[in-house]
Amino acid sequence: MSNEMLQVIFSGIFVLSVLISSISQIMLKKSANKTYDSKIREYLNPTVIIAYGLFFLATLITVFAYKYVPLSSGPILESTGYIFVAVLGYFVLKERFTKKKVIGMALIIFGILFFSLGGMIFGG
């Protein structure tokens, strides 16, 4: 398998880790919106424990993905998390898309495309 193909596959794995991290963030926000009868239950409940476990899993997957993903591509792929969190927030938390959110997501998508296609166009 060519190095370019491995880079594409591992970039997908990297984005999967960002999605897992985004799910974890939504779980933590959902847990924070609840009231608990004690401070210990606020921090030690199944939702929070699973969310932090997912964060740990996402970190391991990211480290694994960096085997073939160039270090310079990491922040670009990581920026997809903003889109994931906004979309998951819309569906899970019933948050609204504001004009600023839509513009921000469009800029992120444009930046990702520009970085990806720019590399092909300019040979980088």
C-alpha positions, 0 to 999 in steps of 0.5 A: 500500500502506498504511503499516500493511501496510508496517509488518507486512511490514517487521516480518516482514523484521526477524524474518527478520534476527533468525532469521539472527542466531540461526542465526549464533549457533548456528554459532559455538557449534557451531564453539566446541565443536570442537577445532582444531590452532591458534588461527588455525584456531579463528577462521579457519575456514569456519563462523566466517567464514560465521557472521560474514558472516551477522551482517553480513547480519542487520545490513543487513536490520535497518537496511533493516527500520527504514525502516517498523518503529517504533524502539520495536518493534525491541527487542520483535521482537529478543526473538524471538531468544531463542526462535529460539536455544533452539529451534535449540539443541534441534534442532542442538546437542541442548540440553535445554529446562529448566523455566526456559527454557520459562518464559522463552520463555513470558514472552517470547511473552506480552510480545510479544503484550501489546505487540502487542495492547496497541497495538491495544487502547489505540490506541498 
